[in-house]
Amino acid sequence: MKKRPTKKYEKEIDKKPIIGLMASDSAGRNTSYLRNGCNSFSTNRPISNPMAFWMEQDIWDYINKYNINYSKIYDMGYDRTGCMFCMFGVHLEKEPNRFQKMMNTHPKHYDYCINKLGCGKVLDFINVPYK
């Protein structure tokens, strides 16, 4: 959902992307940042990550300083956006996890995800609470 469109854009448009990823988001991103910095032009896949050294608080400070609009999903207790049905890494989250939040903030989506898509069975199998 993220990598394929970026690579397609690079190939079809013959441009290099500017990505808003932070090194603090994962160990892999941190390693890449430490190895290549914000702009890795000498790698097999040149890319620019100007926000790599930013921390989450830096972003909120910038938003507040310049009065920038942002998704109100962050006001609902979420700290990331993305596919709301994705279960990747949910076993590492503290409660309330994304599905427990979804139950309160988006009950129709929650019902669809847990009951119709069968995510509840998967979460039960990996022993992740979702109620």
PyMOL commands that set and color helices and strands:
alter all, ss='L'
color gray80, all
select helices_A, chain A and resi 3-13+23-25+27-36+56-65+72-76+90-92+98-105+107-116+119-125
alter helices_A, ss='H'
color red, helices_A
select strands_A, chain A and resi 39-40+47-48
alter strands_A, ss='S'
color yellow, strands_A
deselect
rebuild
show_as cartoon
